[in-house]
Amino acid sequence: MVIDLRKCTGCNACTIACIAENHLPAGVVYRPVMEEELGTYPNVSMRSTPRPCMQCETAPCVPVCPVHATWIRPDGIVDMDYDQCIGCRYCMTACPYHARTFDFGYNYTTGTPEPNQPYERVPNFEYGKRWEQRRGRSPTGNVRKCHFCSHKLDAGMLPSCVTSCIGYATYFGDANDPDSLVAELISRGNKIRLKEEMGTRPRVYYLI
Amino acid sequence: MASTATATAVPGPRLNRTIDYRISLTLAFIALLFGAYGVLRVLVFKDHGALTSYVPWGLWVGVYVFLVWLEVGMILTYFLLRRFMQIEGLRLLAPVAMLAAISALLGALFVIGMDLGHPFRFWKAYLQPNFGSLMSWMIWLHTLYLVILTAELFAYFRGKNYVDRWKIYLNFLTYISIPIGVLLIAVIGGLFGVVAARPFWNASVLPLMFFIASLVAGLGLLTLLHLLFSPTRGTPQYKATAIQMARVFLAAIIIGLIASLANGLVIAYPNVPAHAEGLKLVLFGPYWWTIWIVHLGIGVLVPLLLLSFWRTRLLAIGAASICYLIGFTMVPVNIIIPGLAYPMPTMEGIKEAFYHSKLTFDYTPMFMEWQVVVFAVGISLLVFTVGYRFIVEPYLREHH
């Protein structure tokens, strides 16, 4: 994935599209957009940095899992098995990007007079399975993360954050294909990766 | 089972007296009753208190680490004092120390089980383990440690003759429990130390610090157990042993203090934000009082003074042990939470990126989290009380 920060308007459409696609409950977010103020007044500018899971090549979250509940797929996506996850949250501490969130079982209507509305019980289809949001049942009590909408990728579609971007700031493709657009974009000198010094080799590139 | 009349006739151990046994049992049940609602909230409502996605470990993990320090440290220090310092007065304290260790261990396993998102999937860690993860090693070593201690305690339960007959095997178990205990502490220290994403934890010295902490905390509890439960109570040997232990305890506290100071200075001196931020949170954050007042004040300064000036007085030694243990409860909590409670460098924007009460770096344990901790303490106290009554007491009576 390549994200052109010069084009990102910080509209959060990708965040919302991701929540809608994966039916994320309250308190779970896969692709927040970090806002950063650069410079000092009056010479200031804003930079918006969407932060999906970096799908690291050497993902620190994978080896720490005590029950093999998370692994790297052959196509590079860091996958999860909700039914295998025991909810120890060790992977969350190991992720330097804060990319993993825990599903505490909250609803958007928790604490309101009419909690647990039908729309909050609509199942999601992450990892190609049907998951209903019910207390005590996965994915509640599990660690959750962005998976580049792998269920859509497997069906030949693009991730929701890519298709919803109003500024065409997010690109997606096979970086190993020399003819692909993403391969061309990351071959330029203006690309960076977050916390590259940690050696996690993220598969998300930013153009600055 | 021994009758009350027989039990009262035997001098020495505290819980011989029925009233002490009843008080202890009552306290255990009060603790269980008090904590029951918290446990219910976890098991039925899947409530994880104030934990957030950015501070995923909190009070429960801290208490778990503290209890592991106690259970391993106590057995290690017992072994060191008996084998290397030849303190004869501790000979009959072995079953008491074993029982206390098992009690702490069960409390620890309970509290960490409550921390899991799916506590009833714990079996996966046994049947489908990933031995590349230190957490798997921790689970397996902890279980092995439980099995060894249970086997040893079972021998004491069968009585003096049984212990004498199987002495060679019991000695073997004791000897292998030492490296397993050391390994368990090293693995738990390593579990935090290997997390490169958390600079406050990520230090090769952390397993060593955990080992020192375990020894000092274990020694504190062992000293207290000697004062309260030693069968030599009332004899000159009892006081001499207590004074000997007080000397070692004083030295251990000083060594622990120097080690912590050295570690703190190494983090503070370069003032690299990624590393120093955690230390600043510990020293000057919203919970500064836990380190300055509870740990350093009550847990270090008071015991240091008591043991420096009144170490020949049993009351002072007992007070020093209690103060140290109370103060030390804050140490693992002050390692774990500050390591998580601030965003990683270059990721500071994550704080305001998305608002929800579970997407914040602020963490203050909720009442129900304390309830779960009290429940775990209740379990430990109940196991210790019942175990003392039905395992340790009959065994010691045989010796009398």
Interface residues (C-beta under 8 A of the other chain):
Chain A: T15 A26 G27 V28 V29 P32 V33 M34 E35 E36 T49 R51 P60 P63 V64 C65 P66 V67 H68 Q84 C85 I86 G87 C88 R89 Y90 M92 T93 A94 C95 P96 Y97 H98 R100 T101 F102 D103 F104 G105 Y106 R135 G136 S138 T140 G141 N142 V143 L194 K195 M198
Chain B: F45 K46 H48 L51 T52 S53 Y54 P56 W57 D115 L116 G117 H118 R121 F122 K124 A125 Q128 P129 N130 G132 S133 L134 M135 S136 I139 L191 V194 V195 A196 A197 R198 L340 P343 M344 P345 T346 M347 E348 G349 I350 E352 A353 F354 H356 S357 K358 L359
